[in-house]
């Protein structure tokens, strides 16, 4: 190294940098000249001063020169700063803090710079010295690279992985905290919000929200970093709060999008929302103005546990009125994206737009498919099909012009991710992507996606444009298909089913999947999970509000729905195996190709689902679950178990809430799984789709012969046994009083046993039974019957409510005659509303003690009931002959005598104005007398009709009757039903 000679006075050479008025700084000698300089020395001097001329005054300016300054519209930036300042205004200050976007030159300095002290003493700093008025450094809509730099500089848990993605940590919370999420309950919106049982919406008042908002804003305003290096003059450094603001859009439809602003303290959160929101252009950002929705993410700062409604140090609060969200005590980034979706779930339906928790893609022919599904069902995987254009993976809206994505990015669960199974997602995890809570090799920085050391819920956020097949802008026409995904761990759902609109609404409202052992602490058996609309945590309105919108759009645009099971087959979890992904993809491909529109289908029992019998490329036995089970009885048991869970869950949503009519709600309920207790052995039913189909050939045969056929609807109530009840439950009755005068056959015991003490129905259960009668009547019409007869006699359920010996209730359904008749009249009204009163009859019995059903005042009871029935205009009332005569004390019973001449029905004939049918073991003679005396309009024969298929002809010619064989009654074979000869056959013999 060449060094200049020392000065004459032995002082060292002094060299300094000085800026000219124009141009770069020059290297010059101080006041003295060098002694003894030569030509070589001058050449060296020229080489140093001219060949590499320094262009920075100091190191700080050199760093500034490294970054090219963008052209900025200062007026627009001033407006943005003012908007951000307003966002940061808190209750402690009437005006928001001063905002400096990025780190300005007058604050970003070196501690050893001569300007340090000068700036410490400036009037600006003195004026801002109060902690509440310090200037705020705002990183506003930074680029991905800038956010990387800041995350790496200021977040200890942030690292660049080998693929270029940013790995970061979300702290103690590695998932959402639904029990800490609250909506403000206030007058302007509380009438719209779904509160109560089954609802995700926990309430808080406005005061508590404002307290939490103040806490979050103060925390964000106070985020400080000391400028300058530690030590030295660092004590003179200027404290300035530093926060990150991201402005973006929710919704790719310009006419329906919302402006969203995030204010946060972590670069990781800013980068996450930079990915997940739709990024505005420079022109859009300049005109952004005030946001429609603001998120204050102070997740590193806890909530005050003593604030009203707080149950922990975490609080996720949303005010629909103020359109703001506050996050305290939770740094999991997913809370922000779901907060935006919650907002849209409230405001979009007000505009007739349906928000959907779904994936979405589109084929080359413009055919759009929506994919609904909860976590682990394959929604993200199936929607990201490289052969189709991806519109989005998680959140969409269905509006007047079609569907559009809500987000600008994707948020995928990445536990177990592999390049082979999901190549597009694998390749998307590069520079710009955020990896939450993943584990990587400390040397190579390669991510181990199978490692769940931190959490099972590892996540990846990346721009939707990172998927090669993404459709930008993320919009499409109206959907042609809807695929509802579930992971059925019970192993009883088929891999694909075609759904009617009502079935689609049933499974949409249900939102079913299943948890399996090992996924959560305490789960040791398959556990059904129901999340209405496949996104319960984000719903604001009642589920039927969204269902009504879906129904309208499906019917308007002819959208076909499908239920696809990606769960187990060949047995439940632990016995069977999961359906192969390749088979599920083949099924989805067949739907897109229209092949399943032409397939043949079979209706499955209990579920009522239509499953195709053949799909090219899928084993045929796989399509019908029962064929894959080695134990058919075990399959039936699991099927009934799952059906019971569906039914119990759906009962929460039967109230239409004004969004569906009662008829619509009933149709949806009936479209789901149906279970009915057999009552007793070999009892036919009309409850399931399978039963409806089985009745049709019978009614068609009767009609072909010119006959009329009615179906008798009866509920056995306590006249049953646990062997015949779903899940071995107790039979039902008005009161917990068993039948003691007779016994019932138990299939399990193989003999007659005592009747069990029944379960006394609760009031809400009575309402369910009434709806079951309504459904039975509706199903009878679907099966081709011409009408129905409600069985209210012989000690069955309605009779158990009517008679005071079996009804000891003290509520509105017991005690007085009026109350004991209430249930019967509610059933009559429901059935008449369903099929019309002219197609409804009612069977009653005043006298008799069969199955311990009798009353202490039978005349008064039946007289009151008949007077009420006059209001309905029924087709008829079917009365079992009471066998009474007039005595000194009035009408009295004479038992079940066939003694002719007794005016048995006369007291009731005088009361009831409609048509009466008389039953009670009539002979030809008693029947003629009953009709000629006017006691009844029609006479009913039962046992004699079974033994004499040509009974009307025999009665007409007074021919002898065949004798019936009681031993063949109530059996499951045709013996004793179709083997009695007609009169012509007897004559020939």
ZAMARGU-4260 file (C-alpha; in steps of 0.2 Angstrom, whole numbers, plus 5000, padded with zeros to 4 digits):
<rodrens>
0) 5000/5000/5000 | 5007/5017/4995 | 5007/5030/5009 | 5010/5049/5007 | 5025/5057/5016
5) 5023/5064/5033 | 5021/5083/5034 | 5036/5094/5039 | 5030/5096/5057 | 5027/5077/5058
10) 5008/5080/5058 | 4999/5066/5049 | 4990/5069/5033 | 4972/5074/5035 | 4960/5069/5022
15) 4941/5074/5023 | 4926/5072/5012 | 4917/5088/5007 | 4902/5090/4995 | 4904/5103/4981
20) 4890/5115/4977 | 4886/5103/4962 | 4893/5086/4958 | 4901/5073/4968 | 4913/5076/4983
25) 4931/5077/4979 | 4946/5071/4988 | 4958/5086/4992 | 4973/5090/5002 | 4972/5100/5018
30) 4981/5117/5019 | 4999/5111/5017 | 5007/5104/5001 | 5016/5089/5000 | 5035/5091/5000
35) 5046/5082/4988 | 5032/5076/4976 | 5036/5068/4960 | 5027/5065/4944 | 5023/5047/4949
40) 5015/5054/4965 | 5004/5066/4955 | 4999/5051/4944 | 4994/5041/4959 | 4984/5056/4966
45) 4975/5058/4950 | 4971/5039/4949 | 4963/5040/4967 | 4953/5056/4964 | 4947/5054/4947
50) 4945/5035/4943 | 4933/5030/4957 | 4925/5047/4963 | 4915/5044/4979 | 4897/5050/4977
55) 4891/5049/4995 | 4895/5061/5009 | 4895/5046/5022 | 4890/5028/5024 | 4872/5033/5027
60) 4870/5042/5011 | 4878/5028/5002 | 4864/5016/5009 | 4852/5029/5003 | 4859/5029/4985
65) 4857/5010/4985 | 4838/5012/4984 | 4831/5020/4968 | 4817/5032/4974 | 4800/5029/4965
70) 4791/5044/4958 | 4777/5048/4971 | 4762/5059/4970 | 4765/5069/4986 | 4747/5075/4986
75) 4740/5057/4986 | 4753/5052/4999 | 4747/5066/5010 | 4729/5060/5009 | 4734/5043/5013
80) 4744/5049/5028 | 4729/5059/5034 | 4718/5043/5031 | 4730/5032/5041 | 4731/5046/5055
85) 4712/5045/5057 | 4712/5026/5058 | 4725/5028/5072 | 4715/5041/5082 | 4710/5035/5099
90) 4699/5041/5113 | 4714/5049/5122 | 4717/5061/5107 | 4705/5071/5097 | 4716/5070/5082
95) 4727/5055/5076 | 4746/5055/5077 | 4757/5063/5064 | 4761/5049/5050 | 4777/5048/5041
100) 4777/5034/5028 | 4792/5023/5028 | 4807/5030/5037 | 4811/5048/5032 | 4829/5054/5029
105) 4827/5067/5043 | 4824/5053/5056 | 4835/5039/5049 | 4852/5044/5054 | 4868/5037/5061
110) 4872/5041/5079 | 4889/5047/5075 | 4884/5059/5062 | 4887/5077/5065 | 4868/5080/5062
115) 4863/5069/5077 | 4864/5082/5090 | 4857/5095/5078 | 4841/5085/5076 | 4839/5081/5094
120) 4838/5099/5097 | 4827/5104/5083 | 4810/5112/5087 | 4801/5098/5078 | 4807/5085/5090
125) 4804/5096/5105 | 4786/5098/5099 | 4784/5080/5098 | 4792/5075/5114 | 4776/5070/5122
130) 4773/5051/5121 | 4756/5053/5115 | 4760/5065/5101 | 4776/5056/5094 | 4777/5054/5075
135) 4772/5037/5069 | 4782/5028/5056 | 4770/5019/5045 | 4776/5006/5033 | 4762/5008/5020
140) 4759/4994/5007 | 4777/4989/5006 | 4783/4977/4993 | 4786/4959/4997 | 4805/4961/4998
145) 4803/4976/5010 | 4793/4966/5021 | 4805/4951/5021 | 4819/4963/5026 | 4809/4970/5040
150) 4803/4953/5046 | 4821/4946/5046 | 4828/4962/5055 | 4815/4963/5069 | 4806/4946/5071
155) 4817/4933/5079 | 4806/4918/5073 | 4807/4924/5054 | 4819/4915/5042 | 4820/4912/5024
160) 4818/4894/5019 | 4827/4885/5005 | 4813/4888/4993 | 4813/4907/4997 | 4797/4907/5007
165) 4797/4916/5024 | 4795/4904/5038 | 4788/4913/5054 | 4779/4909/5070 | 4762/4914/5077
170) 4766/4913/5095 | 4756/4903/5107 | 4740/4903/5096 | 4743/4891/5081 | 4725/4891/5076
175) 4709/4902/5077 | 4701/4905/5094 | 4682/4904/5090 | 4677/4904/5109 | 4686/4921/5111
180) 4677/4929/5095 | 4663/4941/5099 | 4651/4952/5089 | 4645/4968/5096 | 4627/4967/5101
185) 4619/4984/5098 | 4601/4990/5091 | 4605/4993/5073 | 4611/4975/5069 | 4606/4964/5083
190) 4590/4959/5075 | 4599/4952/5060 | 4612/4942/5069 | 4610/4923/5073 | 4611/4922/5092
195) 4608/4907/5104 | 4610/4888/5102 | 4621/4882/5088 | 4627/4900/5084 | 4645/4905/5083
200) 4641/4923/5088 | 4645/4927/5106 | 4640/4944/5111 | 4649/4959/5119 | 4642/4977/5122
205) 4649/4993/5113 | 4658/4999/5129 | 4669/4983/5130 | 4672/4984/5111 | 4678/5002/5113
210) 4689/4998/5128 | 4697/4984/5118 | 4699/4996/5103 | 4707/5009/5113 | 4719/4996/5121
215) 4724/4990/5103 | 4726/5007/5096 | 4736/5013/5110 | 4747/4998/5109 | 4750/5001/5090
220) 4754/5019/5093 | 4767/5015/5106 | 4777/5002/5096 | 4794/5010/5097 | 4811/5007/5091
225) 4827/5016/5096 | 4836/5023/5081 | 4855/5021/5080 | 4866/5008/5086 | 4867/5002/5104
230) 4880/5011/5115 | 4889/5027/5111 | 4876/5040/5109 | 4861/5029/5108 | 4854/5037/5123
235) 4851/5052/5112 | 4841/5042/5099 | 4824/5047/5094 | 4810/5035/5099 | 4797/5033/5085
240) 4782/5021/5085 | 4783/5009/5070 | 4768/5000/5062 | 4763/4992/5046 | 4747/4997/5036
245) 4741/4987/5022 | 4726/4993/5011 | 4718/4981/4999 | 4702/4975/4993 | 4690/4960/4997
250) 4681/4954/4982 | 4686/4953/4963 | 4670/4960/4957 | 4673/4979/4957 | 4655/4983/4959
255) 4654/4972/4975 | 4672/4974/4983 | 4676/4981/5000 | 4691/4992/5005 | 4700/4984/5019
260) 4714/4991/5030 | 4725/4982/5041 | 4735/4990/5055 | 4748/4979/5063 | 4764/4978/5072
265) 4772/4963/5064 | 4779/4962/5046 | 4773/4944/5045 | 4755/4950/5047 | 4758/4963/5034
270) 4765/4951/5022 | 4751/4939/5025 | 4737/4951/5021 | 4748/4958/5007 | 4745/4940/5000
275) 4727/4938/5005 | 4719/4954/5000 | 4718/4960/4982 | 4732/4972/4979 | 4727/4989/4973
280) 4736/4997/4958 | 4745/5014/4962 | 4730/5023/4954 | 4718/5013/4965 | 4729/5016/4981
285) 4730/5035/4978 | 4711/5035/4977 | 4708/5023/4991 | 4702/5035/5004 | 4694/5029/5020
290) 4692/5010/5022 | 4676/5001/5023 | 4683/4989/5036 | 4698/4991/5048 | 4707/4978/5057
295) 4718/4983/5072 | 4729/4968/5075 | 4738/4970/5092 | 4739/4952/5094 | 4755/4952/5104
300) 4746/4962/5117 | 4734/4953/5129 | 4716/4958/5132 | 4712/4964/5150 | 4704/4950/5158
305) 4694/4961/5169 | 4685/4969/5154 | 4667/4964/5154 | 4664/4949/5142 | 4682/4944/5142
310) 4685/4925/5146 | 4704/4925/5143 | 4719/4936/5137 | 4713/4933/5119 | 4699/4943/5112
315) 4694/4944/5093 | 4680/4957/5092 | 4670/4963/5077 | 4658/4978/5077 | 4647/4977/5062
320) 4641/4995/5066 | 4658/5003/5065 | 4665/4990/5053 | 4680/4987/5063 | 4689/4972/5070
325) 4701/4971/5085 | 4713/4957/5089 | 4721/4956/5106 | 4731/4941/5113 | 4732/4931/5097
330) 4745/4932/5083 | 4738/4918/5072 | 4736/4927/5055 | 4721/4917/5050 | 4710/4927/5062
335) 4712/4942/5050 | 4706/4934/5034 | 4692/4926/5043 | 4687/4943/5051 | 4685/4950/5033
340) 4675/4935/5028 | 4664/4937/5043 | 4661/4955/5038 | 4656/4949/5020 | 4644/4936/5028
345) 4634/4950/5035 | 4634/4963/5022 | 4634/4953/5006 | 4617/4945/5009 | 4609/4962/5011
350) 4614/4965/4993 | 4607/4948/4987 | 4625/4941/4986 | 4628/4924/4993 | 4645/4922/5003
355) 4652/4904/5001 | 4666/4895/5011 | 4671/4886/4996 | 4684/4883/4983 | 4680/4886/4965
360) 4687/4882/4948 | 4682/4883/4929 | 4684/4872/4914 | 4689/4877/4897 | 4670/4878/4892
365) 4666/4890/4906 | 4659/4877/4917 | 4661/4883/4935 | 4661/4871/4950 | 4660/4876/4968
370) 4669/4865/4981 | 4661/4865/4999 | 4671/4856/5013 | 4678/4858/5030 | 4696/4855/5035
375) 4703/4839/5029 | 4690/4835/5016 | 4701/4840/5001 | 4693/4856/4996 | 4709/4865/4992
380) 4717/4850/4983 | 4702/4847/4972 | 4699/4865/4968 | 4717/4867/4963 | 4716/4856/4948
385) 4730/4860/4935 | 4718/4855/4921 | 4705/4869/4926 | 4707/4887/4930 | 4708/4891/4948
390) 4696/4905/4953 | 4700/4903/4972 | 4703/4890/4986 | 4693/4896/5001 | 4681/4911/5000
395) 4669/4916/4986 | 4653/4926/4983 | 4639/4921/4971 | 4631/4937/4964 | 4620/4943/4950
400) 4634/4941/4936 | 4642/4924/4943 | 4655/4920/4956 | 4670/4929/4961 | 4684/4926/4973
405) 4685/4936/4989 | 4704/4935/4991 | 4720/4939/4982 | 4729/4924/4989 | 4727/4906/4995
410) 4729/4899/5013 | 4733/4881/5012 | 4735/4868/5026 | 4753/4861/5023 | 4755/4847/5035
415) 4760/4832/5025 | 4762/4842/5009 | 4772/4833/4995 | 4777/4838/4978 | 4770/4822/4970
420) 4753/4824/4978 | 4751/4843/4976 | 4764/4850/4964 | 4755/4867/4961 | 4754/4871/4979
425) 4772/4864/4982 | 4779/4876/4968 | 4769/4891/4975 | 4779/4890/4992 | 4793/4901/4985
430) 4798/4919/4988 | 4783/4929/4994 | 4774/4915/5002 | 4772/4914/5021 | 4775/4898/5030
435) 4767/4898/5048 | 4774/4887/5061 | 4783/4875/5050 | 4799/4866/5055 | 4815/4867/5044
440) 4832/4860/5044 | 4844/4873/5053 | 4857/4870/5041 | 4849/4868/5024 | 4833/4878/5028
445) 4823/4864/5019 | 4805/4863/5026 | 4800/4846/5034 | 4781/4847/5030 | 4778/4831/5039
450) 4784/4838/5056 | 4771/4843/5068 | 4782/4848/5082 | 4774/4865/5083 | 4756/4861/5078
455) 4746/4850/5066 | 4739/4866/5059 | 4754/4872/5049 | 4749/4884/5035 | 4755/4892/5020
460) 4749/4909/5012 | 4754/4914/4994 | 4747/4925/4981 | 4734/4916/4970 | 4744/4921/4955
465) 4757/4908/4961 | 4746/4894/4955 | 4749/4892/4936 | 4731/4889/4932 | 4724/4904/4941
470) 4711/4914/4932 | 4715/4932/4934 | 4704/4942/4938 | 4697/4928/4949 | 4679/4928/4942
475) 4668/4916/4933 | 4650/4913/4927 | 4636/4905/4937 | 4641/4888/4943 | 4636/4872/4934
480) 4640/4861/4948 | 4642/4861/4967 | 4652/4848/4975 | 4649/4846/4994 | 4664/4837/5002
485) 4664/4827/5018 | 4676/4815/5026 | 4664/4801/5033 | 4674/4791/5046 | 4659/4780/5049
490) 4661/4773/5032 | 4643/4772/5026 | 4641/4787/5014 | 4644/4783/4996 | 4659/4791/4987
495) 4647/4801/4976 | 4628/4805/4977 | 4617/4816/4966 | 4607/4828/4976 | 4590/4836/4973
500) 4589/4855/4978 | 4581/4850/4994 | 4594/4838/4998 | 4608/4850/4993 | 4600/4863/5006
505) 4600/4849/5019 | 4618/4845/5017 | 4623/4863/5015 | 4614/4868/5032 | 4622/4852/5040
510) 4640/4855/5034 | 4645/4837/5039 | 4662/4829/5041 | 4670/4818/5054 | 4685/4819/5066
515) 4695/4803/5068 | 4705/4796/5083 | 4722/4805/5085 | 4717/4822/5077 | 4712/4830/5094
520) 4715/4825/5112 | 4701/4814/5118 | 4695/4808/5101 | 4695/4789/5102 | 4681/4785/5090
525) 4674/4793/5074 | 4666/4809/5079 | 4653/4818/5068 | 4656/4837/5066 | 4643/4848/5059
530) 4647/4866/5053 | 4632/4875/5045 | 4635/4881/5028 | 4652/4873/5029 | 4658/4888/5039
535) 4649/4890/5055 | 4662/4901/5063 | 4660/4915/5050 | 4641/4915/5049 | 4632/4931/5055
540) 4614/4927/5049 | 4604/4911/5053 | 4609/4897/5042 | 4592/4897/5033 | 4596/4914/5027
545) 4611/4908/5017 | 4601/4892/5012 | 4587/4902/5005 | 4599/4912/4994 | 4607/4896/4988
550) 4590/4888/4984 | 4585/4903/4973 | 4602/4903/4964 | 4602/4885/4961 | 4585/4885/4954
555) 4587/4900/4944 | 4603/4894/4935 | 4600/4875/4935 | 4615/4871/4946 | 4617/4853/4950
560) 4624/4847/4967 | 4634/4832/4972 | 4639/4825/4989 | 4656/4817/4988 | 4664/4807/5002
565) 4683/4807/5003 | 4683/4797/5020 | 4682/4779/5024 | 4675/4764/5014 | 4674/4745/5019
570) 4671/4749/5037 | 4673/4764/5048 | 4689/4772/5054 | 4701/4759/5061 | 4693/4745/5051
575) 4691/4751/5033 | 4702/4762/5023 | 4701/4779/5016 | 4694/4782/4998 | 4709/4784/4986
580) 4712/4801/4980 | 4713/4795/4962 | 4695/4788/4963 | 4689/4804/4970 | 4698/4814/4956
585) 4690/4802/4943 | 4673/4805/4950 | 4675/4824/4950 | 4681/4822/4932 | 4666/4812/4927
590) 4655/4826/4935 | 4664/4839/4924 | 4662/4829/4909 | 4644/4827/4911 | 4645/4808/4913
595) 4636/4807/4929 | 4621/4816/4922 | 4618/4801/4911 | 4622/4788/4924 | 4609/4775/4932
600) 4606/4778/4950 | 4599/4768/4965 | 4592/4775/4981 | 4600/4771/4997 | 4590/4766/5012
605) 4589/4778/5027 | 4599/4791/5018 | 4588/4793/5003 | 4603/4797/4993 | 4605/4793/4974
610) 4621/4784/4971 | 4627/4780/4953 | 4628/4761/4949 | 4643/4764/4938 | 4657/4777/4935
615) 4671/4773/4923 | 4687/4770/4932 | 4680/4767/4949 | 4676/4750/4956 | 4658/4746/4956
620) 4657/4739/4973 | 4665/4755/4980 | 4649/4765/4974 | 4638/4756/4986 | 4645/4756/5003
625) 4636/4741/5010 | 4645/4730/4997 | 4662/4735/5004 | 4658/4729/5022 | 4661/4712/5027
630) 4648/4713/5041 | 4631/4720/5034 | 4623/4721/5051 | 4638/4732/5057 | 4635/4743/5042
635) 4617/4745/5046 | 4621/4749/5064 | 4633/4763/5059 | 4621/4769/5046 | 4608/4771/5059
640) 4620/4779/5071 | 4625/4792/5058 | 4607/4796/5053 | 4602/4799/5071 | 4617/4811/5072
645) 4611/4820/5057 | 4593/4821/5063 | 4598/4827/5080 | 4609/4841/5073 | 4596/4847/5060
650) 4583/4849/5073 | 4593/4865/5079 | 4589/4873/5062 | 4571/4868/5059 | 4565/4886/5064
655) 4563/4895/5047 | 4568/4912/5055 | 4557/4920/5042 | 4570/4916/5028 | 4561/4900/5022
660) 4542/4896/5023 | 4537/4882/5034 | 4533/4871/5019 | 4551/4874/5012 | 4559/4870/5029
665) 4549/4854/5030 | 4554/4849/5013 | 4572/4852/5017 | 4571/4842/5033 | 4562/4827/5024
670) 4576/4827/5011 | 4589/4821/5024 | 4591/4804/5032 | 4575/4797/5039 | 4573/4784/5053
675) 4557/4777/5060 | 4555/4765/5074 | 4546/4750/5068 | 4535/4750/5083 | 4532/4731/5083
680) 4539/4717/5073 | 4535/4717/5054 | 4526/4734/5055 | 4526/4743/5038 | 4531/4761/5036
685) 4530/4777/5026 | 4545/4786/5033 | 4560/4783/5021 | 4562/4786/5003 | 4564/4767/5001
690) 4547/4764/5009 | 4539/4776/4998 | 4546/4768/4982 | 4541/4751/4989 | 4522/4756/4991
695) 4521/4763/4973 | 4518/4746/4964 | 4504/4743/4976 | 4495/4759/4974 | 4497/4758/4955
700) 4489/4740/4955 | 4474/4746/4966 | 4472/4761/4954 | 4473/4750/4939 | 4458/4740/4946
705) 4448/4756/4948 | 4451/4756/4967 | 4454/4769/4980 | 4467/4767/4993 | 4471/4776/5009
710) 4485/4774/5021 | 4482/4773/5040 | 4495/4784/5049 | 4498/4777/5067 | 4511/4780/5080
715) 4512/4766/5093 | 4519/4776/5107 | 4521/4766/5123 | 4514/4750/5114 | 4531/4746/5109
720) 4548/4739/5116 | 4566/4746/5116 | 4571/4732/5104 | 4561/4742/5090 | 4567/4759/5094
725) 4582/4769/5087 | 4597/4766/5097 | 4587/4755/5110 | 4578/4771/5116 | 4562/4769/5127
730) 4546/4770/5118 | 4536/4787/5119 | 4520/4791/5127 | 4510/4805/5135 | 4515/4800/5153
735) 4528/4788/5160 | 4515/4774/5163 | 4518/4757/5156 | 4505/4745/5149 | 4502/4731/5162
740) 4487/4721/5156 | 4497/4712/5142 | 4515/4709/5136 | 4525/4713/5120 | 4536/4701/5110
745) 4555/4705/5111 | 4566/4699/5097 | 4581/4699/5107 | 4573/4689/5121 | 4564/4678/5109
750) 4548/4679/5119 | 4534/4689/5127 | 4541/4702/5140 | 4533/4716/5150 | 4531/4733/5142
755) 4544/4745/5147 | 4540/4761/5156 | 4539/4774/5142 | 4548/4791/5140 | 4535/4805/5144
760) 4537/4817/5129 | 4543/4835/5132 | 4533/4849/5124 | 4546/4852/5110 | 4546/4833/5107
765) 4528/4833/5104 | 4530/4846/5091 | 4542/4835/5082 | 4530/4820/5083 | 4516/4832/5075
770) 4529/4835/5061 | 4532/4817/5058 | 4513/4814/5055 | 4514/4828/5043 | 4528/4820/5034
775) 4520/4803/5034 | 4505/4811/5025 | 4516/4819/5013 | 4525/4803/5009 | 4509/4794/5007
780) 4504/4806/4993 | 4521/4803/4985 | 4518/4784/4986 | 4502/4786/4976 | 4489/4784/4990
785) 4473/4794/4988 | 4472/4800/5006 | 4476/4796/5024 | 4468/4790/5040 | 4475/4796/5056
790) 4474/4782/5069 | 4468/4789/5086 | 4461/4773/5093 | 4466/4756/5100 | 4478/4763/5114
795) 4491/4770/5102 | 4499/4787/5104 | 4485/4799/5100 | 4473/4788/5111 | 4486/4788/5125
800) 4485/4807/5125 | 4466/4807/5124 | 4462/4795/5139 | 4465/4800/5157 | 4471/4783/5162
805) 4486/4785/5151 | 4488/4804/5152 | 4493/4811/5169 | 4501/4827/5162 | 4499/4843/5171
810) 4504/4855/5156 | 4494/4861/5141 | 4493/4843/5135 | 4485/4835/5150 | 4472/4837/5164
815) 4456/4844/5156 | 4447/4836/5141 | 4452/4851/5131 | 4470/4849/5135 | 4470/4830/5132
820) 4463/4833/5114 | 4476/4846/5110 | 4489/4834/5103 | 4475/4825/5092 | 4469/4842/5085
825) 4487/4848/5081 | 4490/4832/5071 | 4474/4834/5062 | 4478/4852/5058 | 4496/4848/5052
830) 4490/4833/5041 | 4476/4844/5033 | 4488/4858/5029 | 4499/4845/5020 | 4487/4835/5010
835) 4470/4844/5011 | 4456/4840/5023 | 4446/4831/5010 | 4459/4818/5010 | 4460/4815/5028
840) 4450/4804/5040 | 4452/4801/5059 | 4449/4784/5068 | 4443/4786/5086 | 4437/4774/5100
845) 4427/4781/5115 | 4425/4764/5124 | 4436/4749/5127 | 4451/4745/5137 | 4463/4739/5124
850) 4481/4742/5129 | 4475/4750/5145 | 4468/4765/5136 | 4452/4770/5144 | 4444/4786/5150
855) 4433/4790/5165 | 4421/4801/5155 | 4421/4794/5137 | 4405/4803/5131 | 4411/4820/5136
860) 4428/4817/5129 | 4423/4811/5112 | 4408/4823/5111 | 4421/4838/5114 | 4433/4831/5101
865) 4419/4829/5088 | 4413/4846/5090 | 4431/4853/5087 | 4433/4842/5072 | 4417/4850/5064
870) 4428/4865/5060 | 4440/4855/5049 | 4429/4847/5036 | 4437/4830/5036 | 4433/4817/5023
875) 4426/4806/5038 | 4428/4801/5056 | 4430/4782/5059 | 4422/4777/5075 | 4424/4760/5083
880) 4406/4755/5090 | 4405/4759/5108 | 4390/4747/5111 | 4380/4757/5122 | 4361/4757/5127
885) 4350/4771/5135 | 4348/4767/5154 | 4340/4776/5168 | 4355/4786/5171 | 4358/4789/5152
890) 4369/4781/5139 | 4379/4766/5147 | 4391/4754/5139 | 4387/4736/5136 | 4404/4730/5130
895) 4408/4723/5113 | 4392/4714/5110 | 4385/4712/5093 | 4367/4713/5100 | 4357/4722/5086
900) 4346/4736/5089 | 4357/4746/5101 | 4358/4764/5095 | 4377/4764/5098 | 4383/4779/5088
905) 4367/4790/5090 | 4375/4801/5103 | 4389/4805/5092 | 4379/4806/5076 | 4369/4820/5084
910) 4385/4830/5087 | 4396/4827/5072 | 4390/4835/5055 | 4402/4826/5044 | 4403/4808/5037
915) 4404/4794/5050 | 4411/4777/5046 | 4407/4763/5059 | 4418/4749/5064 | 4418/4735/5077
920) 4416/4718/5070 | 4400/4720/5060 | 4391/4706/5053 | 4380/4708/5037 | 4365/4711/5048
925) 4372/4724/5060 | 4380/4733/5045 | 4363/4735/5036 | 4354/4740/5053 | 4368/4753/5056
930) 4365/4761/5039 | 4347/4760/5038 | 4345/4768/5055 | 4357/4782/5050 | 4369/4779/5064
935) 4383/4780/5052 | 4386/4783/5033 | 4398/4769/5029 | 4402/4753/5038 | 4420/4746/5039
940) 4425/4728/5038 | 4442/4722/5042 | 4445/4703/5046 | 4431/4698/5035 | 4439/4708/5020
945) 4455/4698/5022 | 4446/4682/5022 | 4434/4687/5008 | 4443/4696/4994 | 4426/4698/4985
950) 4417/4703/5001 | 4406/4717/4993 | 4399/4704/4981 | 4396/4691/4994 | 4386/4703/5005
955) 4376/4709/4990 | 4370/4691/4986 | 4370/4685/5005 | 4383/4672/5001 | 4392/4663/5015
960) 4408/4670/5021 | 4426/4662/5022 | 4432/4660/5040 | 4448/4670/5044 | 4463/4662/5052
965) 4469/4673/5067 | 4486/4664/5067 | 4490/4672/5050 | 4487/4690/5056 | 4502/4702/5058
970) 4515/4691/5050 | 4528/4696/5037 | 4523/4683/5023 | 4508/4682/5011 | 4500/4667/5020
975) 4483/4672/5026 | 4482/4687/5014 | 4481/4682/4996 | 4476/4663/4998 | 4458/4665/5002
980) 4446/4659/4988 | 4434/4670/4979 | 4415/4665/4978 | 4417/4659/4960 | 4432/4648/4965
985) 4422/4640/4979 | 4407/4636/4967 | 4419/4628/4955 | 4426/4617/4969
</rodrens>
